[in-house]
Amino acid sequence: MGWLWSSDSKPTEAPTSQNIPPTNSTVQPPPTQPTQPKPQSAEDAELQKFMDFFKAEEAAAASSSSRAGPPHEPKPSPLPEWLAKMITPKDSPLYKEADAPRRDPLSESLLPTEMSCREHFDAAWGCNLLGGQWNAVYRDGRMRTCSDKWDDFWFCMRHRASSGPIKEEAIRTHYRNKEYQKYYAPGKANSEDVWEARREKMPPGTAFTEKIDPPSMGDEEWRIMELERRQKIRDELGFDKSDKV
């Protein structure tokens, strides 16, 4: 009757943990490669240039306000700065190249004296878009650069604060330089290679004064005569004979 007594069973020993060498749980991240800046497209570069232009103006305005005197003194206007840039002597390093020589009075009177910064921005932006380059490929067979259009826009932005004769003369000089570089610079072809340009304005009533005789036949009669003339030429060249053979 062994169930009346019982001996204490030996306590079960917990399995001893083996001496496992500690593992390094922290994983060293791979060395970071220096990120290369993404190349900017032409549109991003011009847009960044557009933003930097206004940031430079804000910085100049902030520096001028910090240098201002007592509160009762008015803040300096940016107009003298614009005027100073426009009346800089021609021997200043700010000028990249000399202005084109003046032309005859008639050509000078045709130069524009007004510019719309909005229109020039739309033209430059549209030139950079896919549609603008598609038109260039369709018309010229190749993509075109839009630097000249952006130059017009930035020129307009630099002179937007000026007014009066100074602004008109600056715009006239800008278009004179463009026309000279396109048509009259050394090595450039222009229409005067074919015919001589008119140097003086014709008086009113002297242009297109040659009389034209009224038509002597109707349209249908002229069409029949033209068909007969073309058929005669084809017969003389032998086109119809070769077709019949």
Backbone as CSV, one residue per row, in Angstrom:
resi,resn,N_x,N_y,N_z,CA_x,CA_y,CA_z,C_x,C_y,C_z
1,MET,0.873,-1.177,0.000,0.000,0.000,0.000,0.904,1.218,0.000
2,GLY,1.491,1.352,-1.114,2.463,2.437,-1.157,1.847,3.781,-1.281
3,TRP,0.529,3.772,-1.438,-0.068,5.098,-1.609,-0.298,5.792,-0.287
4,LEU,-0.117,5.012,0.905,-0.290,5.663,2.206,0.879,6.573,2.536
5,TRP,1.938,6.283,2.040,3.091,7.175,2.259,3.748,7.465,0.918
6,SER,4.391,8.486,0.919,5.110,8.864,-0.319,6.330,9.658,0.059
7,SER,7.312,9.427,-0.666,8.549,10.183,-0.430,8.580,11.405,-1.351
8,ASP,9.188,12.405,-0.783,9.286,13.636,-1.604,10.069,13.341,-2.880
9,SER,9.415,13.672,-3.949,10.133,13.476,-5.225,11.204,14.535,-5.398
10,LYS,12.228,14.113,-6.054,13.318,15.062,-6.259,12.838,16.227,-7.120
11,PRO,13.148,17.375,-6.645,12.708,18.541,-7.453,13.360,18.530,-8.831
12,THR,12.512,18.816,-9.769,13.049,18.850,-11.144,13.920,20.081,-11.314
13,GLU,15.099,19.812,-11.758,16.037,20.915,-11.939,15.731,21.637,-13.254
14,ALA,15.714,22.893,-13.099,15.476,23.714,-14.308,16.652,23.589,-15.237
15,PRO,16.395,23.486,-16.483,17.526,23.355,-17.421,18.417,24.577,-17.339
16,THR,19.647,24.260,-17.126,20.632,25.340,-17.013,20.888,25.933,-18.381
17,SER,20.858,27.178,-18.345,21.112,27.876,-19.621,22.571,27.765,-19.972
18,GLN,22.802,27.403,-21.178,24.181,27.299,-21.619,24.771,28.685,-21.810
19,ASN,26.033,28.675,-21.583,26.743,29.953,-21.747,26.857,30.276,-23.234
20,ILE,25.899,31.111,-23.671,25.886,31.515,-25.084,26.540,32.883,-25.185
21,PRO,27.499,32.976,-26.025,28.151,34.295,-26.129,27.159,35.349,-26.589
22,PRO,27.192,36.513,-25.961,26.239,37.578,-26.350,26.480,38.022,-27.785
23,THR,25.351,38.185,-28.421,25.438,38.661,-29.818,25.228,40.169,-29.855
24,ASN,25.903,40.777,-30.748,25.785,42.235,-30.903,24.505,42.532,-31.670
25,SER,23.481,43.028,-30.916,22.177,43.272,-31.534,22.147,44.536,-32.382
26,THR,23.049,45.456,-32.101,23.048,46.715,-32.877,23.767,46.487,-34.196
27,VAL,23.055,46.781,-35.283,23.625,46.596,-36.615,24.170,47.931,-37.098
28,GLN,25.402,47.895,-37.536,26.019,49.117,-38.027,25.364,49.509,-39.353
29,PRO,24.834,50.724,-39.446,24.242,51.143,-40.732,25.321,51.315,-41.781
30,PRO,24.989,51.033,-43.013,26.002,51.205,-44.064,26.368,52.673,-44.197
31,PRO,27.596,52.929,-44.575,28.013,54.335,-44.719,27.171,55.036,-45.766
32,THR,26.715,56.206,-45.377,25.836,56.969,-46.270,26.651,57.570,-47.400
33,GLN,26.135,57.399,-48.576,26.778,57.985,-49.737,26.355,59.446,-49.855
34,PRO,27.283,60.314,-50.173,26.892,61.726,-50.343,25.917,61.863,-51.493
35,THR,24.805,62.517,-51.198,23.757,62.673,-52.210,24.205,63.673,-53.261
36,GLN,24.101,63.241,-54.475,24.448,64.117,-55.581,23.259,65.004,-55.917
37,PRO,23.455,66.291,-56.059,22.329,67.159,-56.414,21.814,66.828,-57.796
38,LYS,20.488,66.816,-57.911,19.875,66.512,-59.189,20.110,67.668,-60.154
39,PRO,20.432,67.334,-61.406,20.628,68.420,-62.369,19.339,69.176,-62.603
40,GLN,19.437,70.483,-62.575,18.261,71.313,-62.763,17.977,71.475,-64.249
41,SER,16.710,71.443,-64.560,16.306,71.684,-65.935,16.360,73.184,-66.221
42,ALA,16.147,73.525,-67.480,16.177,74.947,-67.856,15.060,75.722,-67.179
43,GLU,13.882,75.088,-67.018,12.763,75.774,-66.371,13.055,76.006,-64.896
44,ASP,13.645,74.983,-64.211,13.955,75.156,-62.798,15.023,76.216,-62.600
45,ALA,16.002,76.267,-63.486,17.061,77.264,-63.345,16.512,78.672,-63.505
46,GLU,15.653,78.880,-64.478,15.083,80.211,-64.670,14.138,80.578,-63.539
47,LEU,13.395,79.586,-63.014,12.504,79.870,-61.895,13.299,80.215,-60.648
48,GLN,14.427,79.500,-60.427,15.272,79.827,-59.285,15.885,81.207,-59.447
49,LYS,16.256,81.546,-60.663,16.788,82.879,-60.920,15.737,83.939,-60.653
50,PHE,14.494,83.623,-60.985,13.386,84.548,-60.743,13.177,84.763,-59.249
51,MET,13.258,83.690,-58.442,13.084,83.816,-57.000,14.265,84.544,-56.367
52,ASP,15.488,84.256,-56.837,16.657,84.937,-56.284,16.611,86.424,-56.559
53,PHE,15.986,86.801,-57.667,15.896,88.222,-57.999,15.107,88.979,-56.938
54,PHE,13.980,88.409,-56.499,13.165,89.072,-55.486,13.794,88.947,-54.098
55,LYS,14.498,87.836,-53.826,15.172,87.719,-52.538,16.263,88.770,-52.396
56,ALA,16.959,89.045,-53.488,17.997,90.068,-53.437,17.392,91.439,-53.174
57,GLU,16.218,91.704,-53.749,15.556,92.984,-53.495,15.114,93.098,-52.039
58,GLU,14.600,92.006,-51.466,14.179,92.041,-50.071,15.370,92.249,-49.143
59,ALA,16.492,91.587,-49.461,17.679,91.762,-48.635,18.203,93.186,-48.722
60,ALA,18.160,93.771,-49.928,18.615,95.152,-50.076,17.701,96.116,-49.328
61,ALA,16.390,95.857,-49.365,15.458,96.722,-48.641,15.646,96.594,-47.133
62,ALA,15.909,95.368,-46.644,16.116,95.178,-45.210,17.394,95.854,-44.740
63,SER,18.464,95.750,-45.542,19.718,96.384,-45.145,19.609,97.900,-45.167
64,SER,18.861,98.442,-46.145,18.701,99.893,-46.197,17.857,100.401,-45.033
65,SER,16.853,99.609,-44.601,16.029,100.029,-43.471,16.801,99.957,-42.161
66,SER,17.736,98.988,-42.043,18.528,98.895,-40.816,19.526,100.032,-40.713
67,ARG,19.969,100.546,-41.866,20.909,101.663,-41.839,20.209,103.012,-41.776
68,ALA,18.890,103.009,-41.721,18.153,104.276,-41.709,18.416,105.019,-40.398
69,GLY,18.258,106.333,-40.458,18.534,107.162,-39.299,17.381,107.198,-38.325
70,PRO,17.067,108.367,-37.752,15.955,108.494,-36.807,14.635,108.128,-37.460
71,PRO,13.615,107.802,-36.639,12.329,107.379,-37.215,11.662,108.441,-38.064
72,HIS,11.944,109.737,-37.778,11.244,110.758,-38.535,11.771,110.892,-39.955
73,GLU,12.938,110.286,-40.247,13.482,110.388,-41.590,12.759,109.409,-42.511
74,PRO,12.421,109.796,-43.725,11.750,108.860,-44.646,12.706,107.773,-45.102
75,LYS,12.134,106.607,-45.434,12.945,105.496,-45.917,13.459,105.803,-47.316
76,PRO,14.677,105.378,-47.614,15.209,105.655,-48.955,14.423,104.912,-50.020
77,SER,14.144,105.589,-51.108,13.390,104.983,-52.207,14.324,104.156,-53.083
78,PRO,13.835,103.036,-53.638,14.702,102.249,-54.521,14.904,102.878,-55.888
79,LEU,14.210,103.984,-56.185,14.331,104.590,-57.504,15.744,105.070,-57.812
80,PRO,16.456,105.735,-56.885,17.826,106.131,-57.218,18.712,104.952,-57.580
81,GLU,18.482,103.793,-56.960,19.284,102.624,-57.289,19.047,102.184,-58.732
82,TRP,17.777,102.208,-59.145,17.482,101.831,-60.523,18.069,102.851,-61.499
83,LEU,17.931,104.142,-61.139,18.470,105.159,-62.030,19.981,105.074,-62.111
84,ALA,20.614,104.762,-60.987,22.071,104.652,-60.996,22.539,103.518,-61.895
85,LYS,21.765,102.434,-61.936,22.146,101.316,-62.801,21.995,101.672,-64.276
86,MET,21.013,102.526,-64.575,20.751,102.826,-65.978,21.671,103.907,-66.524
87,ILE,22.174,104.805,-65.663,23.022,105.887,-66.153,24.482,105.612,-65.852
88,THR,24.822,104.342,-65.631,26.216,103.977,-65.401,27.025,104.282,-66.651
89,PRO,28.230,104.822,-66.527,29.032,105.108,-67.719,29.279,103.853,-68.540
90,LYS,29.481,104.049,-69.846,29.648,102.917,-70.743,30.950,102.160,-70.485
91,ASP,31.955,102.802,-69.858,33.201,102.090,-69.575,33.133,101.291,-68.284
92,SER,31.969,101.213,-67.657,31.824,100.430,-66.433,31.868,98.944,-66.761
93,PRO,32.432,98.100,-65.863,32.440,96.643,-66.126,31.065,96.021,-66.113
94,LEU,30.023,96.779,-65.694,28.676,96.220,-65.733,28.205,95.994,-67.162
95,TYR,28.763,96.734,-68.086,28.391,96.569,-69.478,29.248,95.471,-70.098
96,LYS,28.604,94.462,-70.632,29.325,93.353,-71.236,29.845,93.719,-72.623
97,GLU,29.105,94.486,-73.378,29.510,94.865,-74.720,28.927,96.233,-75.035
98,ALA,29.548,96.884,-76.015,29.107,98.224,-76.378,27.774,98.163,-77.107
99,ASP,27.022,99.259,-77.006,25.737,99.330,-77.686,25.939,99.436,-79.189
100,ALA,24.955,98.986,-79.918,25.008,99.047,-81.377,24.917,100.494,-81.836
101,PRO,25.525,100.834,-82.958,25.441,102.219,-83.445,24.024,102.561,-83.878
102,ARG,23.707,103.830,-83.767,22.390,104.293,-84.199,22.273,104.207,-85.716
103,ARG,21.061,103.965,-86.171,20.820,103.842,-87.594,20.123,105.097,-88.109
104,ASP,19.543,104.969,-89.287,18.899,106.120,-89.905,17.649,106.504,-89.118
105,PRO,17.168,107.734,-89.278,16.002,108.181,-88.495,14.766,107.315,-88.681
106,LEU,14.552,106.774,-89.887,13.367,105.947,-90.103,13.441,104.660,-89.286
107,SER,14.606,104.009,-89.284,14.762,102.783,-88.492,14.665,103.071,-87.002
108,GLU,15.188,104.210,-86.566,15.111,104.564,-85.151,13.672,104.812,-84.720
109,SER,12.870,105.378,-85.606,11.475,105.660,-85.240,10.638,104.393,-85.134
110,LEU,11.093,103.294,-85.730,10.348,102.037,-85.680,10.702,101.181,-84.473
111,LEU,11.706,101.562,-83.694,12.087,100.776,-82.522,11.049,100.943,-81.413
112,PRO,10.685,99.870,-80.711,9.686,99.978,-79.633,10.212,100.799,-78.460
113,THR,9.301,101.410,-77.741,9.627,102.167,-76.529,8.870,101.649,-75.311
114,GLU,8.133,100.552,-75.440,7.381,99.966,-74.329,7.605,98.459,-74.312
115,MET,7.535,97.886,-73.097,7.683,96.441,-72.915,6.688,95.969,-71.867
116,SER,6.168,94.770,-72.056,5.279,94.130,-71.085,6.018,92.936,-70.486
117,CYS,6.333,93.018,-69.198,7.051,91.922,-68.546,6.217,90.645,-68.542
118,ARG,4.906,90.780,-68.435,4.043,89.596,-68.445,4.113,88.883,-69.799
119,GLU,4.057,89.651,-70.877,4.107,89.036,-72.203,5.449,88.351,-72.447
120,HIS,6.534,88.978,-72.015,7.853,88.373,-72.232,8.042,87.137,-71.352
121,PHE,7.468,87.137,-70.154,7.550,85.934,-69.315,6.761,84.790,-69.938
122,ASP,5.556,85.086,-70.433,4.758,84.040,-71.076,5.471,83.485,-72.309
123,ALA,6.119,84.368,-73.070,6.831,83.903,-74.263,8.020,83.025,-73.894
124,ALA,8.770,83.423,-72.852,9.927,82.624,-72.444,9.501,81.301,-71.833
125,TRP,8.464,81.334,-71.002,7.983,80.100,-70.371,7.398,79.150,-71.410
126,GLY,6.639,79.690,-72.356,6.085,78.846,-73.406,7.151,78.259,-74.308
127,CYS,8.256,78.974,-74.490,9.349,78.447,-75.304,9.981,77.232,-74.648
128,ASN,10.045,77.214,-73.317,10.650,76.090,-72.605,9.736,74.876,-72.526
129,LEU,8.448,75.073,-72.727,7.517,73.960,-72.616,7.618,73.040,-73.833
130,LEU,6.975,71.889,-73.710,7.018,70.901,-74.786,6.387,71.440,-76.062
131,GLY,5.286,72.186,-75.907,4.632,72.725,-77.092,5.510,73.707,-77.851
132,GLY,6.237,74.559,-77.112,7.116,75.511,-77.779,8.249,74.833,-78.525
133,GLN,8.861,73.822,-77.916,9.935,73.103,-78.591,9.403,72.261,-79.750
134,TRP,8.171,71.781,-79.614,7.567,71.034,-80.719,7.392,71.934,-81.938
135,ASN,6.940,73.166,-81.713,6.811,74.110,-82.824,8.166,74.422,-83.443
136,ALA,9.205,74.529,-82.609,10.539,74.814,-83.133,11.040,73.666,-84.008
137,VAL,10.813,72.439,-83.563,11.230,71.281,-84.366,10.425,71.207,-85.659
138,TYR,9.143,71.535,-85.585,8.286,71.483,-86.779,8.685,72.552,-87.794
139,ARG,9.050,73.731,-87.310,9.352,74.830,-88.225,10.807,74.815,-88.683
140,ASP,11.737,74.617,-87.736,13.161,74.724,-88.049,13.875,73.383,-88.135
141,GLY,13.219,72.305,-87.704,13.865,71.002,-87.748,14.767,70.711,-86.578
142,ARG,14.798,71.569,-85.578,15.646,71.353,-84.411,15.081,72.141,-83.239
143,MET,15.519,71.778,-82.037,15.116,72.519,-80.848,15.863,73.847,-80.794
144,ARG,15.230,74.826,-80.196,15.809,76.158,-80.141,16.091,76.549,-78.703
145,THR,17.020,77.462,-78.539,17.313,77.987,-77.215,16.361,79.120,-76.880
146,CYS,16.048,79.276,-75.616,15.123,80.312,-75.155,15.845,81.425,-74.397
147,SER,17.168,81.489,-74.517,17.922,82.488,-73.760,17.553,83.904,-74.171
148,ASP,17.309,84.121,-75.466,16.980,85.472,-75.904,15.662,85.952,-75.316
149,LYS,14.698,85.046,-75.183,13.411,85.428,-74.594,13.544,85.691,-73.100
150,TRP,14.357,84.896,-72.398,14.574,85.157,-70.975,15.359,86.451,-70.772
151,ASP,16.275,86.773,-71.693,16.998,88.043,-71.599,16.033,89.220,-71.715
152,ASP,15.053,89.111,-72.605,14.051,90.180,-72.721,13.260,90.333,-71.423
153,PHE,12.900,89.213,-70.814,12.116,89.280,-69.576,12.923,89.914,-68.448
154,TRP,14.185,89.492,-68.282,14.989,90.049,-67.188,15.325,91.514,-67.433
155,PHE,15.504,91.899,-68.688,15.708,93.313,-68.986,14.484,94.121,-68.585
156,CYS,13.299,93.605,-68.882,12.064,94.299,-68.505,11.932,94.395,-66.989
157,MET,12.311,93.342,-66.265,12.209,93.368,-64.812,13.191,94.365,-64.198
158,ARG,14.366,94.485,-64.783,15.351,95.429,-64.241,14.919,96.872,-64.428
159,HIS,14.127,97.152,-65.455,13.750,98.530,-65.756,12.280,98.814,-65.491
160,ARG,11.616,97.936,-64.756,10.182,98.146,-64.547,9.901,99.315,-63.606
161,ALA,10.859,99.692,-62.758,10.628,100.786,-61.813,10.933,102.149,-62.406
162,SER,11.562,102.196,-63.565,11.875,103.483,-64.182,10.730,103.919,-65.088
163,SER,10.775,105.140,-65.506,9.713,105.682,-66.350,10.253,106.885,-67.098
164,GLY,9.457,107.358,-68.032,9.819,108.558,-68.755,10.818,108.302,-69.875
165,PRO,11.513,109.362,-70.290,12.456,109.235,-71.414,13.591,108.254,-71.141
166,ILE,13.996,108.107,-69.876,15.097,107.189,-69.571,14.697,105.752,-69.895
167,LYS,13.490,105.368,-69.505,13.028,104.011,-69.793,12.831,103.802,-71.287
168,GLU,12.277,104.789,-71.970,12.060,104.654,-73.410,13.381,104.493,-74.150
169,GLU,14.391,105.261,-73.753,15.690,105.155,-74.415,16.353,103.814,-74.120
170,ALA,16.186,103.299,-72.885,16.761,101.989,-72.547,16.111,100.879,-73.364
171,ILE,14.788,100.924,-73.517,14.092,99.904,-74.310,14.478,100.016,-75.778
172,ARG,14.573,101.248,-76.266,14.970,101.435,-77.662,16.389,100.901,-77.903
173,THR,17.285,101.141,-76.971,18.651,100.622,-77.104,18.677,99.103,-77.055
174,HIS,17.842,98.517,-76.210,17.790,97.056,-76.105,17.374,96.423,-77.432
175,TYR,16.332,96.959,-78.048,15.873,96.399,-79.321,16.835,96.731,-80.456
176,ARG,17.529,97.868,-80.375,18.518,98.189,-81.394,19.674,97.191,-81.348
177,ASN,20.101,96.833,-80.129,21.173,95.843,-80.002,20.733,94.476,-80.521
178,LYS,19.484,94.093,-80.229,18.992,92.806,-80.722,18.941,92.785,-82.251
179,GLU,18.450,93.857,-82.838,18.360,93.914,-84.296,19.739,93.909,-84.935
180,TYR,20.690,94.582,-84.293,22.045,94.618,-84.845,22.693,93.238,-84.789
181,GLN,22.545,92.543,-83.660,23.136,91.213,-83.536,22.480,90.203,-84.476
182,LYS,21.239,90.416,-84.823,20.530,89.459,-85.676,20.764,89.706,-87.158
183,TYR,20.884,90.985,-87.571,20.932,91.283,-88.996,22.206,91.991,-89.449
184,TYR,22.774,92.859,-88.621,23.822,93.750,-89.099,25.195,93.467,-88.511
185,ALA,25.329,92.514,-87.625,26.642,92.177,-87.088,27.508,91.571,-88.190
186,PRO,28.829,91.640,-88.054,29.698,91.050,-89.089,29.403,89.568,-89.292
187,GLY,29.209,89.194,-90.551,28.920,87.807,-90.880,27.455,87.452,-90.907
188,LYS,26.567,88.394,-90.576,25.132,88.133,-90.581,24.530,88.543,-91.929
189,ALA,23.633,87.714,-92.442,22.949,88.017,-93.698,21.664,88.770,-93.411
190,ASN,21.341,89.736,-94.246,20.110,90.501,-94.077,19.534,90.820,-95.444
191,SER,18.350,91.404,-95.434,17.643,91.660,-96.688,18.340,92.700,-97.549
192,GLU,19.191,93.544,-96.964,19.871,94.556,-97.758,20.933,93.953,-98.666
193,ASP,21.254,92.655,-98.455,22.124,91.987,-99.416,21.414,91.746,-100.740
194,VAL,20.083,91.797,-100.744,19.301,91.548,-101.951,18.838,92.863,-102.571
195,TRP,18.304,93.764,-101.757,17.876,95.057,-102.269,18.293,96.147,-101.287
196,GLU,18.318,97.344,-101.791,18.756,98.486,-100.992,17.603,99.001,-100.145
197,ALA,17.886,99.269,-98.894,16.854,99.763,-97.993,16.510,101.213,-98.318
198,ARG,15.271,101.580,-98.052,14.832,102.958,-98.267,15.340,103.817,-97.120
199,ARG,16.027,104.882,-97.432,16.661,105.727,-96.436,15.808,106.909,-96.010
200,GLU,14.740,107.161,-96.695,13.901,108.305,-96.357,12.441,107.911,-96.494
201,LYS,11.615,108.592,-95.753,10.186,108.306,-95.755,9.532,108.921,-96.982
202,MET,8.707,108.130,-97.636,8.027,108.626,-98.833,6.897,109.564,-98.433
203,PRO,6.690,110.608,-99.184,5.576,111.523,-98.859,4.237,110.835,-99.069
204,PRO,3.217,111.282,-98.376,1.892,110.647,-98.514,1.370,110.737,-99.942
205,GLY,0.747,109.646,-100.401,0.146,109.614,-101.725,1.075,109.232,-102.847
206,THR,2.346,108.903,-102.536,3.300,108.547,-103.588,3.543,107.047,-103.681
207,ALA,3.090,106.257,-102.720,3.294,104.811,-102.741,2.075,104.111,-103.320
208,PHE,2.310,103.060,-104.090,1.250,102.248,-104.707,0.331,103.114,-105.578
209,THR,0.947,103.930,-106.378,0.166,104.807,-107.266,0.070,104.259,-108.682
210,GLU,0.712,103.142,-108.990,0.654,102.580,-110.341,-0.737,102.012,-110.605
211,LYS,-1.293,102.386,-111.737,-2.644,101.964,-112.065,-2.644,100.537,-112.602
212,ILE,-3.666,99.785,-112.246,-3.831,98.405,-112.695,-5.048,98.351,-113.608
213,ASP,-4.851,97.760,-114.787,-5.954,97.675,-115.751,-7.036,96.745,-115.223
214,PRO,-8.296,97.080,-115.455,-9.387,96.193,-115.011,-9.386,94.901,-115.817
215,PRO,-9.884,93.813,-115.283,-9.885,92.533,-116.012,-10.763,92.604,-117.252
216,SER,-10.283,91.967,-118.327,-11.016,91.979,-119.597,-11.840,90.726,-119.815
217,MET,-11.804,89.744,-118.911,-12.571,88.508,-119.043,-13.024,88.053,-117.661
218,GLY,-14.011,87.186,-117.664,-14.511,86.664,-116.408,-13.643,85.540,-115.857
219,ASP,-13.972,85.096,-114.651,-13.175,84.056,-114.004,-13.280,82.720,-114.736
220,GLU,-14.470,82.354,-115.203,-14.645,81.068,-115.878,-13.921,81.056,-117.217
221,GLU,-13.987,82.151,-117.923,-13.278,82.240,-119.203,-11.769,82.156,-119.000
222,TRP,-11.280,82.812,-117.937,-9.833,82.748,-117.671,-9.416,81.335,-117.274
223,ARG,-10.269,80.616,-116.552,-9.935,79.256,-116.130,-9.829,78.317,-117.331
224,ILE,-10.753,78.452,-118.298,-10.702,77.617,-119.496,-9.443,77.922,-120.309
225,MET,-9.100,79.193,-120.417,-7.901,79.571,-121.154,-6.642,79.031,-120.478
226,GLU,-6.626,79.027,-119.162,-5.465,78.521,-118.435,-5.337,77.007,-118.590
227,LEU,-6.454,76.289,-118.600,-6.402,74.840,-118.817,-5.901,74.507,-120.219
228,GLU,-6.321,75.271,-121.207,-5.840,75.045,-122.565,-4.345,75.330,-122.674
229,ARG,-3.882,76.342,-121.991,-2.449,76.665,-122.036,-1.617,75.546,-121.410
230,ARG,-2.073,75.012,-120.274,-1.342,73.935,-119.624,-1.367,72.656,-120.460
231,GLN,-2.519,72.384,-121.108,-2.606,71.187,-121.937,-1.684,71.297,-123.142
232,LYS,-1.551,72.477,-123.695,-0.654,72.684,-124.824,0.795,72.437,-124.419
233,ILE,1.157,72.887,-123.226,2.524,72.660,-122.751,2.778,71.175,-122.548
234,ARG,1.823,70.440,-122.024,1.986,69.005,-121.829,2.115,68.270,-123.167
235,ASP,1.353,68.722,-124.165,1.458,68.086,-125.479,2.822,68.323,-126.103
236,GLU,3.363,69.533,-125.924,4.678,69.825,-126.492,5.785,69.031,-125.801
237,LEU,5.618,68.762,-124.518,6.625,67.990,-123.793,6.459,66.492,-123.969
238,GLY,5.347,66.047,-124.527,5.148,64.643,-124.794,4.637,63.834,-123.631
239,PHE,4.058,64.461,-122.646,3.563,63.709,-121.489,2.358,62.856,-121.852
240,ASP,1.441,63.397,-122.614,0.233,62.653,-122.959,0.540,61.486,-123.885
241,LYS,1.535,61.624,-124.792,1.897,60.537,-125.685,2.463,59.353,-124.921
242,SER,3.307,59.630,-123.918,3.880,58.540,-123.123,2.821,57.839,-122.297
243,ASP,1.797,58.559,-121.872,0.720,57.937,-121.100,-0.104,56.996,-121.970
244,LYS,-0.331,57.395,-123.240,-1.128,56.560,-124.128,-0.389,55.285,-124.500
245,VAL,0.950,55.372,-124.657,1.729,54.185,-124.981,1.798,53.268,-123.782
